[in-house]
Amino acid sequence: MEAKFYTYEEFPASELTTPHMTEIEIDLHQRSVHALPLQEYARAKDRGLHIRFLQPSFVAEEMIEGQRFPILLFIQGSGWRWQNVESNICSLGKIAVHGFIVAMIEYRGSECEPFPAQLMDVKRAIQYVRAQAPGLHGDPDQLILWGGSSGGHLAALTAVSEAAGAFPLENGEAFLPAMKGVIDFYGPVNLLSMADQLSAREHAGADSIAGKLLGGIAVKDHPQKARQASVTTYIGKAPLPPFLIVHGDKDRNVPMAQSVELMEALLKEGHEADFIKVKNADHGGAGIWNDVILDRCLDKIQLWLNRG
């Protein structure tokens, strides 16, 4: 039979039947999610830096035409080392299905380059995603920045450093006005204070994850470098997007005191912030990455976006 082009509406539904057949009628407005192929946005020492995009999918492919979705940029935690960028793809898919483009960003690990390479990669990735947004059915002016652990640190640091005019990209367009909110899941914010806080990890030495971020040096022996890489250094009166901070009260890797310090610093300067303390939750895992917390995050994101 000769092939003929049909739109979804034009194509006739089959009326065939067979024994033991069950018929289920679907909601034509329902959405699913599909992952797009990895895209390289930059290179570092002969290694590509990638973004994995998640995009809502529809009953018929052409139903996405004319749609523009907010973009959620997610930064994976890894102790600032090279990341498994798709570690939280299942949880983030639960957000994407509500009508979001999710961009999971890879950045240089501290094994490759010390700070500020990681921060600059995130900023370049945001620039890349905004440029690609029209082809992805994304809205470059509706951004949410979200990260976990070291990714939470980078998410928060991206926002506050942009507001303070620190670590600008060459020829980079300002993206802070497009950022409608920041979600920090259990991220470090002050490398100096973290070195003295109760933790199952050592955070002060040259071989600690914070020490390696700074280039393999003892954190407290180099306070200027530690402050340069700390979120709290850059929080001032300059306008910031609203923050949602989430931290478990039994986090053995990043002390919850770090998130309390961030919350207090934001409120002191008059910024909008909310804090969810998760009882009995450790560092990430099912205590944080569950439907209850994800639903709270989704509610907050939709509140931010609905402000226009």
N, C-alpha and C positions, 0 to 999 in steps of 0.2 A: 504494500500500500504506500502511496506517495505521502511523504511527510507534509504536514501543513502546520503553520504557526497558529496557535490559539492563545488567547489570554486565559487566565485562570477562570474568569467568569464565563468565557465562551465554551470551555472544554466540557463536553457532556459527561455526567456522572455515569459510571457503569451500573447497569441494572442486573448484572449476572448474579446468580445465587448458586450455592453448593451445599450439600449436607454438612451439618455441624458448624455452619457459619453463624457468627454473632455480629450484629451491626451496632456500631457505636457512633453517635453523632458528636462531632467536636465543636468547640467554640471557635468561630473564625477569627476571633480577636486574641486568641492565646498566643503566647510567645515561648520560645525556647532560646538557647544560647549556642553559638558555635565559636570555636577558636579559629582565628585566622593564622596563616603561616607566620612563623617568626620573621620579623623585619629588622634589619640591621640599621641602626641610626647613627653609628659612629664606629671608629676603629681605635684600638689602643694597643700599641706594640704587637701588631700583626694579629690581634684578636678582635673579632667583632663584638660590639655591644648591641644587644637585641631588645626588642619589645614584643611581647605577645599580646595581641589584641583579642578581647572577647567582644562579640557583637550580638545583639538580639537577633533572633531569626523568627520567621513568621510562617504561617500555614502555606503561603505561596511566596516565592522569592521576590516577586515584584512589589509585594506589600510594603517593603522597606522604603520604596521610592517616596521622596518628599518628606521623609522623617529626619529630624535632627535631635540627637540624644546628647545629654550632658556626658562629660568625660570624667571618669574616675581614674586617676593615676595612682597606681599602687607600687610601693617600694618595699621589696622583700627584705626581711631581716636575715643577717648572716654573721653577726659580729664584725661587720664591715669587710668580710672576706668575699670571695666570689660566691655568687648566689645560685640556688636552684630557683630560678625566677618564677617557676610555675608551682611552687610549693603550696600555695593557697588557692589554686585555680578552682577547686571545687566550691569553696566557700564564696569566692568572688563571683562565680557564676550565678549564685543565688541573688546577688545584687544586680548583675547585668540583666537578668531576666525581667527586672522591673523597668527596664528602659534606659540602660546605661551602656556606653562604650567603656570597657575596662582596658587600661593599658598597664601591663605589668613590666616595670622598667628594670633592666639590668645595668649595673654600674661597676666600675673598676674595683676589684678587691684590694685590700691593703697589701696583699702579697705582690701586687703589681705596682701600685703607687700609693704614697701616703696622702693624708688629707692636704689640700681640699679637692683632690681628684674626684672623690665620690660625689661631693656636692656639685661640682661643675658638670659631672655627667648627668645628674638629675635635671639640672637646669637646661642642658642641651636636649635632653630627652623631651622635656616639656615643650621646648621650642619646636622640635621635630613633630610631636603629636599635634600641636596646634596647626602646623603647616599641612599635615596630612588629614586633618579633621574633615574637610568637605568630602573627600573620597570615601570616608568611613561612615558617613552620615552622622558625624559628631559635631557638636557646637564648641568652637574654640574659645568662646567667651563664657562657658559654663563648666568650670573645672572644680573638681574635688581632689585634694591631695591626701593620701592615706598611706601610712607605713606602719610596720611592726618591728619592734626592737631597734636594731641599728637603722632599719628603714623608717621607723617612727622618728628617730633622731634626725634623719635626713629630711623627712617631710616637714617637721617643725622648723629645722634650720633653713630650709629653702624659703619658707614664708618669712621668717623673721630677718634673714639676711637680705632678702629683696627689699623689705620695708626699710631697713637701715642703709641700703645702698652699698652693701658689702658683697664682694665676690661677683661683680657683674660680668655678664657675657659680653665679649666683643661683638659689637653690632647687634646685640640682643635686644629684642623688643620687650618692653615691660609686660609681664604676664600677671603681676599681682592683682590688678583689677579684675581679671577673669577668674581668680581663685575665690570660690564662694565658701570654702570651709576646709579645715584641716583636721584629720583624725590621726591621733597619735596613740598607737597601741604599745604600751609598756616600753617606751623608748628612753635611753639615757639623754639627759639634757645638760648636765654640768659634770665634766670629766674630773674636775678637782674634788668636788664634794662627794662624788660617787666612790672615789678612792678610799674614803673614810667610813662609808656606810656599810651596815650589816649585809653580807651577801655570801652565797656559797662559791662565788667566783672571786678571784683576786683581780682588782681593777687598777692597781697602782704601778706595777712593775713594767719593765720594758717588754716583757713577753706576754703581758696581759693584752686583751683585745683592744683596749683603749691605747695602751702603749704602742702596739703595732700600728694602729690607725695614725698615730703621730710620727711614725717612722722608726719604731723600735727603740723608744726612749722611755725612761721612767716618768710617769705623768707628773708627779709633784715636783720633780727636779726641773721641769720645764713649764712653769705656770702660764707663761705667755702663749705658748703653743696650745696648751690645754684650753685656755680661755677662747682662743681663736676658733676652736672646733666645738665650742659649747653653745647651745641654744640660748641660754640665759644671758649671754654676753650682749645679744643684739635686741633684746626686748626693751623698747622705749615707748614713747608716745606716738610714734608714727603709726598710722592705721594698719590694722591687721585683719585678716579674715577670722571668723569665729573658730574656736577650737573645741574638739571633743577629745578628752583624754580618758583612756581605759587602762586599768592596771589591776592585777591580782594582788590580794593582800598576803599571799604566800609565794611571791615571785622570788626564786632563789638566784636568778641570774642578774636581773636589773632591779635594784631596790625600789620599792614603791615610793620611797622618799624622793626619788627623782621626779616622778610625776606630780607629787605634792609641791615640790619646788617650782616646777613649771607653772602649775595652776596659780600659786601665790604670786609669782612674778607677773603673769598676765593680768591678774586681777588688780595688782598694785598699780599698774599703768593704765587701768581703765578698759581693758580689752574683754571681749565676750568669751567665756570659756565655761565648759561643763566637765564634770569628772564623774566617771562611773568606777567605783571601787567594787571589784568582783570578789566576793567572799570565797575563800578556799582555793582560788585559782593560782596556779603556778605561772611560769613564763610561757605564754602562748598555750598551745594544745587545746583540748576540748573545753577547758575551763573558760577560755576566751572565745575561741572560734566555734560558737554554737549559735543556734537559731535565735535564742533570746537576745544575745548581744548584737548579732547581726541585724535583727529587727529594730533594736534601739538605734543603731547606726543609720539604718535606712530612714527611719523617722526623722532623725536630725538632718540628714542630707536633704530630704525633701522639704523640710522646713527652711533650710538655707536657700535652696533653689527657688522656692516659691516667693521669696522676698523680692525677686525681680532685679 
